[in-house]
Amino acid sequence: MENNYNPWLKLCCLILYLSVITPFSIGTDRITVNQSISGNQTIVSKPEGMFELGFFNPSRRSSRYYIGIWYKKYSVQTVVWVANRENPIYDKHSYELKILYGNLVLTNGSNSSTIWSTKLSAASNSVEAVLHDSGNLVLTVSRNSSKEMLWQSFDEPTDTWLPGGKLIFNKTRNQPQRLISWKNKEDPSPGLFSLELERKGKQYVIMWNRARQYWTSGAWNDQEQIFSQVPEMRLSYNYNFSYIDNENESYFIYSVYHSTVVSRFVMDTSGQVKQLTWLENSQEWNLFWSNPKQQCEVYAFCGAYGSCNQNSLPYCDCLKGYVPNSGDDWGLNDYSKGCLRKAPLRCESSSSQNKGDRFYVYSNIIMPQSLSTSNDATIEDCKASCLNNCSCRAYAFDDSSGCSVWFEDLLNIQQLSDGDTKGRTLFLRLAAAEFPNKSKKKLVVGIVVGGSVLVILALLSLSFALFWKRKTRTLGSTKGVEGSLIAFSYKALKTATKNFSDKLGGGGFGSVFKGTLPDSSVIAVKKLESFSQGEKQFRTEVSTIGTIQHVNLVRLCGFCSEGAEKLLVYDYMPNGSLESRLFRNNLSELLDWTKRYQIALGTARGLSYLHEKCRDCIIHCDIKPENILLDAEFCPKVADFGLAKLVGRDFSRVLTTMRGTRGYLAPEWISGVAITAKADVFSFGMMLFELVSGRRNAEQSADGTLRFFPKWAASKVAEGVDIINVLDPRLEGNADEQEVMKICKLACWCIQDNENQRPSMGQVVQILEGVLDVNMPPMPRSLQVFVDNQDSIMFYTESSLTQSSQTENTSSATSSVTKSSLSTVSRTSVG
């Protein structure tokens, strides 16, 4: 009998266990006077079931529970609103969320103590709380056969701003509504960072500790419908922003054009405001935009006596002589409590061993605002004034700023890289115990020197032998070789480039300098900027790039990695970049049509190799004439491939760190969806237009108007006549008209809005080689554009984008037509 019942007993226990740990919906979207939720019970919004409300625990390491709203449909639990963020409970089965005397309250069932309430005074039996698919929890009362709203969660946001919500400035109370960050990812209590509307400036600002502003959106521009310091809003065609200003309040409200786009703004624990969209295919949130751009621009992110370094991970570290105030918080990337001094200063200690305070020197530091400055003091006076005051924490001195002394906790310290000259030198006051004992040091030095004498004699013969071996080396001072790559020393590259004096160019990843090695080999040295990867990962990625060899790719021949200095060494391209040959008026360097066609074909072959022949598909992400280099025979070489991953920039996820160039960006870059190799195809198509015309796609005409060349060229393609008119006038018509038409058709296919309508780079190569024909392309909807007068950048108009959305969602007939057109390209016989 026991054996028969055991399985049933186990099943019952399992069901009981699941009922305890798993939330379950009570089958409704509302809480009424007769209905409450407790324990694992939840309500779910209708009709789509987008959001769920109930008790949640943000950390498995604690038993704190909160009432919150989160996305129901997604695998990653994402909380968008918290009721009792400052008053957690520890037994969700002893509390219930219910309607009581016209209020929505979180209360203890045993003693009726209230943890959270909507604080209303509308006692009625017809009050109910309804969760909407917008994520808004609304409390209403029925009066005279209609419903009156009493309260809504959108009016009391926590850290998330959802579409349809608003962030207001209340003129009656003269106070702003705030988005306040969580303390850390496991604690929803209010953190230090908040986003609020500044009434007078018609702009949003981010505040530290509700007291210090460190970022602003810039004033609202009614004409352009953007904030002046957020130009990315021009690209964000998924969103419609509106500014409302009335007698009682002023606020911004936003909505999404397409119901399929799931988006939210968050005041993040990082101190950055972020815009995220949900990617259904990868089941994750895509960071579309964030500000401030750099983590170290967030005020006091590392707390007191913490130093922020943009070029290292983690960003924060304690100053010398200090340790984290809370190691657990630092483990959660919460640095707000800063660092504590390890050893007390002389004036703070009665220890006889602490004989005097000294100063530790920090170079190239961005410092906090000083509480005391003097332009008359000398450096000795400055040092003495700090030593003579026990409250003094540090001092700085230079000829331009004089003496600066700090008497409060040091906040907002930033460590700059060696190449940055904006910083000052900080003298940090520490106890003598933080410095090595000189007598012990002398003893150690004596032992080392004595032993060294014996070792030196033994090494003399070896050194003589090595001298002859090293004499045969012609590549200068290196640290060794990894695979086929040479690991140069920084000193060797500094010498080769004459202290980086001959600059060839620069871009999003860094500057490039010309250099010459001891064997007279000419090289191009790229100094990477904003680098954040570790040494091991850097060498791994560099080794991977070094194995990629193709006649149409620039060859990486070496690298340097010394501390914060990360450099790449390439073969030198004597004919410069395609940009230098296309857009300059030097007729002696003009590229004829044959060279241009071969450059297009070679570039396509290089990209096809990256997309289709490498072990892992490599998406370049920044195809433009500046990144196509020309060797002595004008053979094109694609440069900067693989650098997106190398410098830790995930192009398919983060727009703010994207180094792609406006004017070459595919629509998916700015629509919040994942990036594929077809983004490179779009950029290549835009570059083809410039290759044909010999000028930038967007340029100002003599009459002052801005002309967008691809639209004009596409119209000529559609007409099918006078195609030679789109050709660079400097060529005087000397080109194969059929080849010009082929490239223009191909360019139009490459820049189709829907990436599925664009050819692959393999197909592009076959078309340019003459293996495949190319049909007449449809006019890309994105060519219905206007050009910004200042930046000469292509932007999408609201009308065309709305049309784009409607067209994509109409009928499958249109889709089948375009699919048929593209398949015709693939079926064309070999010529």
N, C-alpha and C positions, 0 to 999 in steps of 0.2 A: 504493500500500500504506500509506503513511504516513497519508493522509487516512482510510483505512478503520479504522485502529487508534486514531486519536486519541480518538474518542468513548469507546471502551472503556477507554482509559487514564485519561480524565477521570473516568469512572464509578468505576473502581477507586480512584482517588485520593480521590474523595468518600467512598466507603465506608470507606476507611482513616481519613480525617479524622474522620468521625462516630464511628467506633469509639474514637477517642482522646478526644474531648471529651464524648461522651454516655454517662452511666452505663447499664449494662444488667444486668438481673437474671440470676443464674445458675440461676433456676428453683427456688429453695428458700427456706425460711424459717429455715435453720439453718447453723451452721458446725460441722463434725465434725472428728475427728482427721485424716481424710483430705481434708478440704475447707477451703480458706481463700479469702479475697477480697483482691484487689489491684487497683490502677489504677481502672478504671471499673466493676468488678464490684460488685454489691450483692446483698443478700438482702431479701426482702419478706415481711411478716407474713401469716399466714393465719388465717381463711379469707377475710376481706374485703379484704386487701391495703391496710390502713390506713396502715401505716408502712413505711419503707425505711431500711436501714442501709448505710453505705458511706463513701467518702471525699468530702469536700465542701470547697469553697473559698468562704469568706464574702465575699471581696472580689476584684473583677476587677483591682484595682490592685496585688495582690501574688500570690505563688505559694505561700502558706501553705495547707497541707492538714490536715484533721482527720478523725478517725473520728467520725461522728455518726449520730443517728437523726432523721428528719424525716417529716412527713406526705407520704405517697405520692400521695394522690388529688387534691391541690389545686394550682392553678396557681402560687400563691405559696409558694416554698420556705420552710417554717417548721421550723427545727431545734429539737428539744425536749431533746436530750441530746448532750453532747460528751465523748468519752473523754479525749483528750490536749489539753485546753484550754490547758494551760500549756506544752506541748511540741509545737509544730507541726512538720510535716515539709515538705520542699520538692520531693520527687519521689515521687508516690503510686505510681508503677510499680516503685519499688525497695523498697517496704514491703508487708507483708501482715499481715492480721489472722487469727490462727489459734490452734488449741488446741496448747499446748506444755506437757508435764509437768503436765497437769491444770489449767493456767491458760489464760485467754484473753489473748493478748498481741498487741501491735502491735510488730513487729520488722523490722529491716532484713535482707533476705534474703542480702546479701553478707557481712556480718560478725556477724550475729545480735545486734546491739545492741538492747536493749529500750527502746522509747519509752514504752510504757504497759502495765500488767498488772493483772489482778484480784488478784494477790498471794495466791494460795492455795497450799496444799501437799497437794493431793489427786491425786497422780499416778495416772492411770487411762486406759485406752484407750476407756472408754465415756462420757467427758465430751463434752458438746455444748452449744453456745450457741444458743438458740432465740429469735427475735423474735416477740413476741405482738402481737395486734391492739390491745392496751391501750397499746402503746408501750414495754413492759417487755422488756428483753433479759435472759434468764434462763439461767444456767449450771447444768446438772444433771449428775448422775452416776447410772448404773444400778447398783443394788445389790439383790440378792435379788428380782429381777423387779419392782422398783419404782424410781421416779426420786426422787432426793433433790436438793433445791435447794442449790447451793453459794454462789451469788452472784446478785444481780439489780441492774440499773441503777437501779431505783426506790430502792434503798438508798444510791445515790450520785448524787443529782440535781444538775443544774447550775443553770440559772436557771428551769426550768419544773417545775410540779407538775401532773401529769396525774391524771385520775380513777382511783381505785384505789391511787394512791400515798399515801405518808404522810410527814409531817415530824415527826420524833421528837425527844424529849429522852432521851438515853441515860443512865440512872441509874448504870449500872455505871462508865462512863467520866466521868460528870458533865459531859457536854458536849452541845450541841445539834447537830442536823443543820441545815444551812443551804441556802437557795436563794440563790445569789450571782449578781448581775447580770453580763452581759457588760461588758467595758470600754467598748465602743461597738458600733454595729451591724455593724462589719466585723472586730471582734476579740473572740472568745469567751473570752479570758483573764479571770480573775476581776476584777471591777470593785470599786468602793468600797461598794456597797450590798448588804445581805443581809437576808433574812427568816429568823427563827428562833423557836423555841418557848421561852418563858420558863417554867421548870418551876413555880416557886412561884405565879406569878400565873395559871396556866392561860390564857395569852394569847400571841399572836404579837406580836413587835416587829420593827421595821426598824432596822437599825444602819448607821451610817456608819463605814467603815474598821474594822468589827468591834469598835468601841470606844464609840461614842456613839449612844444611842438617841434617835430623833426622832419615832417614831410607834408607837402600840400599838393593838391591836384591842380592848383592854379585856377584862375577865375573861369567861370562858365562862359563860353562863347555862344551866344544865341544864334548867330548866323551859321556857324559850322556845326552846332550841337555837340560840342566836345569841351572838355576841360583843357585849358591851355597847356598844362604840363603833362597831359596824357594823350599824346598824338596817336597812340595805338587805337584810340576810340574810332579813328577814321577807318581802321581795318576791321573793326568788330561789327560786321554786318548782321550778326544774329540778334542784336539788341537794339531796342528803341528806348532812349532816355528822354525824360521830360522834366522840366523844372517848373514848379508851381510856387507862386508867391501870393498869399492872400492876407487878409487882416489878422488872422490868428496864428498862421504858421507859414513857413517856407520849407520846401523839401524837394528832393529828387525821387523819382519813381522810374522803374525800368521794367520792360517786358521782353519776351523773346518772340521773334517773328515766326519761328517754326516750332510747332508743338512737340516735335521729336527731340529738340535740344533741351537737355536737362542741365541747368547751370545754377551756380550760386556764388555769391561773394562772401568771403570769410575774413574777419580780423584774426589773423593767425597768431599762434603762440610765438612765432618767429619775430613778431613785430611788423610783419609785412601784411598789407591787404592783398588778398589773392582772389582771382577769378578762376573758377574751375568748371569744367564740363565733363559729363560722364561719357566714357567710351564703351559702348555696348560690346564690341568685338573683343576687347582685351579685359573687360570687366574691371575698370579702374578709373580713377579721377584724373583728368588731364589738366595740368597747370597751364592755363592759357595766358595769364598775365599776372604780374605782381609788382608792387612798389612798396618801399624803395627797391631799386634794382639790385643793390648789393646788400648782403646781410650786415656788413659792418657799418652801413649807413643808418641802421636802427640805433637810436640813442640808447646808450648804456646797456646794450644787449648782453654784455658779459658781466654786468653787475659791478659792484665796488671792487677795485683792485684786480679786475679781470681785464685782459687785453684781447682785442679782436684782431684777427689776421685773416684777411680775405683770401689769402693764398694757401691756407692750410685747413685741414679737417681733423678734428672739429675746429670751428672758428675761434672758440674761446679757450684761453689758458690763463692761469693765475700768474701774476707777477712774481718775480723771485722773492722768496721769503714768505710767500702766502700759499695757502691751500684752500680748496673748495669749502665753502661754509656748509654745504649740504651735498655730499657725494651722491645721494639718492636722486636729488633733483637734477644734478648735472647729468646723471645717467638718462634722464628723460628730456635732455636738452633744455632744461629750465635753469638758466644761469642768474636769475634775478637776485638771489641772495649773495652773489659775489663770492669773495674770498676773505679769509681771515689770516691775520699775521701769525706766524709760527712762534717767533721769539719776541718778547716785549722790548721796547726801546729802553735805553739807559734810565731815562727819567721815569719810566713806568715800572722799573724793576729794582728790587733791593739786593739782587744777586751781585756779589763781589766779582763774579766772573765776567759780568757784562761791563767792560771797562770803557766803552765808548761807542757811539753810533757812527756809522759810515754810510757812504752813498754808492749805490749801484747804478751804473750808467746804461741807459737805454737810448740807442740811436734811432733816428728817423721815426719819431713817434708823433701821431696827431694827438694833441693833449686836450684835456678838459679845460673849461674856462677857469682862469686863475682868479682867486679871491683877492690877491694882492699883487700889484705890479709897481715897478719903479724903474725909470729910465736913467736915474742918476747913479745907481749902485754899480760897483764893480762885481766881478764874479766871486771874489773873496767875501765882499760884503753880503752878497746874496747867500752864499753857503753859510756864513756865520749867522745870519738872521734866521735861517732854518734850524741850525743846530741849537740855537739859544731859546727856541720855543718848542716845548714838548708836543704841541698840537701840530707842528709842521710835518707834513707827510712827504713832500718832495719840493724840488725847486728846478728851475730852468733858467738859462742865461744865454743870450746871444746879442750881437751888436744891434740888430734891428728892433728886437722886442724888449731888450733890457732884462731886468730881473723879474721872474714870476715865481710866486710862492703859493703852495697849496696847504690849507689848514683843515680841509674837510676830506671826506672819503674821495678817492680818485675814481671818477666815473667817465665812461665814454673814451677810454684809451684805445687807440688803433695803432697797430704795428704795420708800417708800410714796408714794401719790398725794397731791396737795395737800389733798384733803378729809379725809385720815386724820390724826388728831392723836396717834397712839400713838408716833410716832418721836421721836428726839432729834437734836441737832445734833452732827455729827462734824467735828473739825478734823484733816484728813489732812496729815501732814508730807510735804513735797516739796522737792526742790532748787530753788534760786532760778531755775535755768534754765527751769523749768516755767512761770514767770510772765513777762508781757510787760515789756520794758525801759521804765522810766518816762521816760527822756530821749527815747527814740525816740517814745514815746507822745505826749509833749508836742509834739514837732515835727509829728507827724501831726495832732494836735488843732489846732495853729496854722494849718496849711495848710487844714484843713477849715473852720475858723471864718472865715478870710479869704475863702475862696471862697464861703462861705455868705452873707456880707454882700452880695456882688454878686447872688447868686441871689435873695435875699429881696426886693430892690428890684424885680426883674422879676416876682416872684410876687404882689406886693401887689395889683395890679390884678386879677389872676386870682382871688385869694382873695376879693376883694370881690364878684366876680360869682358865685363858688361859694356865697357866704354866702346869697344869695337863693334859689339852687336848693336848698340843703340845708334851708332854712327850711320848704320845702314838704313835706319828708319827715316822716312822722309815725310811723314805726316804730322810732325810736330808732337807736342806733349799730349798723350792720350792716357785714358784710364783702362784701356784694354779693348777687346773686340767682342761683340755679341753677334754671333752668326756672321753675316756679311757686312754688318754695320760697325763703324768705328766709333768708339766712345771717347770723344774729344774731351779735353779739360777745358774749363772756362777760360783759363789763361791763354791756351793755344788759340782759341777762337777770337779772343779779344785782340791778340797780336795779329792774327790773320786778317781781321777786318779793320785794323788800325783804330782800335778802340771804338768800333761800330760807327765809323765816320761817313762811310759811303752808302747812304741809304738808297735802296732800289725801289722801295714802295712799302705799303702797309695795308692792313685790312683788319677784319674783326678778330683774327687770331693773334696778330702781332705784327711787328715790323721786320722787313727783310733787308739784309746788308750784304754787300759784295765783299768777298774776301779772297786772299791768295795764300795757299799753303806753301811750306818750304820747298816743295818739289815743283812750284810754279803752277800747280793746279788751281783753277779759278772755281770758287764755290759761292753759293748763296746761303746765307745763315739767317734763319727765322728765329727771332726771340719771341717765345710764347708769352702771352699776357693773360691775367686773370686765371692762373692755373691753380687747380685745387686737388689734383690726384696725388696719391702717395708714390714713393719711389718705385716700389715693386710693380704697381699697376702701370706706371708710366713706361717702365722698361718693357713690360709685356706688350703694351699697345704699340710701342715704337718697333719692337721686333716683328710684330704682325704686319705693320705697314711696310717694313723693310723687305718682306718676302714678296710683296706685290710688284711684279715687274711686267711692263708692257711698253711697247715703242711709243705709245701715245700718253704715257703717264710720266710725270717728273720723277726721277729716281732719287730716293732717299739714300744717302750714303753714310750718314753718321748722325750722332746726337751728342748732347751734353746734358748732364743732370747733376748739378751741385747745389744742394740746398734749395733755395727758391728759384734758382736760375735753371730754366728749361729751354734748350735750344735744339733746333733741327738743322741738319746740314744737307743741302741738295746740290745736284749738278747745276752749274750756272748756265742760263739760257741767254746767249749773246744778242738775240734779236728782241729781247724784252717780252712784253705781254701783247696780246691781241689788241687790248685797249689802246696801247701806245701807237699802234699802227693804224687803227681804224679812225680815231677821232682827232688826229692831228693833221694840220694842213700842209705838212712837208711832202710835196709831190715826189721828191726823190725816194721817199720811203713808202710810197703808196702801194698797197697790195693789189695786184691785178686780179681779174676774175678767176683765173685758173688756180691761183694760190688760195683765194677765198674758198673756192669749192673744196679744195683738198684739205683746208683747215677744218671746214665743217665735217667732212668725212672722217678725218683723223680724230677729231674731238668726239664724234659719235662712237667710233671704235673704242676709244678709251673708256667712255662711260658705259658702253655695252659690256666691256670686260669687268668693270667694277660691279655692275648690276647682276651679271649672269654667269661669269666665269670664275669669280672668286669663291672660296669655300663658303663664306657668308656674304650675303648681298651688302655692298657698301653704298649707302646713299650719300652723295656729295654734299647736298644741301645749299650750295652757294655757287652755282654755275653762272658765270658772267665773263665778259672779255678780260677782266683783270686777272682771272684765274686760269686763263689759257695762255701758256708761254710758248715761245717760238725758238727753236734751236737754230744753229747756223744755216741749216737747209730749209728753214721755215716749216719744219715738221711740228705740228701742234702737240703740246704736252699739257695734260690736265694737272693742275697743281692743287695743293691743299686737300686732297682726298683723304679721308680717314681722320681728319683733325677734329671733327665733331665729337667722336667718341673719345679721342685722345685727351682732349681738355675737359672731359667730363660734362659735355653739353648734350643732353638727350633731345635731339631736334624733333623727334616725334612726340614729345611730351611738353616742352616748355617754350612758350613763345618769347618770354622775356629774355632768355639767354640765347635765343636764336640769332645766328650771325648772318642769315640770308639777307639779300639786298632787295629793298623795295624796288618794284619795277620788274623784278624777275621772280617774284613769289607766286606760287600756285595758290588758287583759292582755298585749298584745304589747310594751308598754313594758318589762315585766319578764321577758319570755321570750327576749330576745336576738335577735328577728327585726326586719327592717326596718319602719319606721313608714310608714303611708300616711295618706291623708285620713280613713280610717275611724276613726283614733284620736280625731279631733275629734268624730266622730259619737258615739262612746262618751261622751266628756266632756259633749257636749250632752245626751245622754239622762240622765245623772246630774243635770245642772242642771235638766232638766224636772221631775224628782221634787221638787226643792227649790222650784221655781216653784209647783207644786201645793200642797205642804204648808206653805210659808212657814217652813220650819225646815231646819236642816242634816240631811243624810241620816242621819248617825250622831249620836245625842244620848243623854244620860243621862236616864232616866225618874225619876219621883219616888221610886220604890222603890230607886233606886241601880243598876238594871240598864241596860245599854246596848241601845238599840233601833236597828236598821238599817231605815230607812223604806222603801227600794226593795223589800226582800224582802216586807214587809208589804203594800205597795201592789200588788206583782205578784200576791200571793195573792188580793187583792180583785178584781183584773182577771180572774184565772182563775175565781173564783166567779161573776163577772158580776152581782153584787148589791151594793147599798149602797156604790156607788163614791163617792158624795158624802162618805162618812166619811173618805176620804183627804184631803179638802180642808182648807185652812188654817181652823181653827176660828174665827178672827177674822172670816172672811167670812160666818159664820152661815148657810152653805148657799146663799148668793146666787151661783149659778153655773149655767151650762148643763151639765146632767148628761152629755149626749152629748159635749160638748167635753172634759169632764174625763176621760171614758172614753177618748176618742180620744188625748188627750195621754199618758195612762198606758200605753195599748197601744203607742203610738209610742216612749215611753221604754224600754219593755221590749225592743222590737226594736232600739233603738239600742245597748243594752248587752249584746247577745249576745256570748258569748265568741269565737266564730268571726267574724272581721271580714267574711267573705263573706256572712254572714247579716244583717248590718246594712244598712239602706237608705243610699243616698247622700244628701247634703244636698239635692240637687235633688229627690229623691223625698220627703224630709221636708217641703220647701216645698209640694209638690203635695198632700200629705196634709193639712197645716194649712190650705191654701187650699180644701180640699174637692174638689179635682180627682180625687184617688185615695182609695179607702177603705183601711182598715188591718185586717188579719185578727187573730185571736187569736194572740198570740205564745206561743212555748214559754217555760217558766221558765228564765232564764239560769242555767247551772250555777254561775257565779261568785257568785250571790246566796246560796249556801250558805257563809256567812261568819261570822267572829266579829270583834269590835271590840276593839282595844287600849284598855284602860281609861284610859291616860294621854293618848294622842294622838288618840283618837276617829277612828281610821283603819281603813279596810277592808283586811282581809288574806284571802288564800286559804288554806283549810285543806288539809292534805296529802291528806285523803281525797277531797275534791272534785276536786283537781287530778289525782290518779291516775285518778279516774273520767273526768275530761275527756279525758285521754290515751287511755284505753281506748275511750271512745265514738268519738273521732275516727278510731280505727284499726280499728273493728270491720267494718262493712259499708257498702257504697255505698248501701244502701237508706235508711238514716237520712239520709245526705247528700242523697239525691234528694228526700226528704220535705220537709226544710227549704228546699231550693232551690225546690221546688214552691210552698211557702207564700209565699216571698218574691216569686216570679214572679207569684203571684196579685195581690199588691199592685200590680204594674206593669200588669197587664192590666185592672184595674178601670176601668169606663167613667167618663167625665167626668160629674160630678153637675150 
